[in-house]
Amino acid sequence: MAENQTITQRTANELPELLTVAQVANLGGICGRTVYNMIRDKQLKAVRIRNTWRINRDSVLSAFGLD
């Protein structure tokens, strides 16, 4: 998937199951800090693997109203 591409229903199926903070920020057109805040506020389901966060694709789609 190309950089700076917004999420559409077609591209949603092509997303990996776990996304990085940078990928979510890029896809949603928001800053990384907002993604961290959404994780903290439990708006996004995420797991911490060592020192990085991975966000569940379905959670991202739901948060952006594409579920």
Buried (B, 14 or more C-beta within 10 A) or exposed (E): EEEEEEBEEEBBEEBEEBBBBEBBBBBBEBEBEBBBEBBEEEBBBBEEEEEEBBBBBBBBBBBBEEE
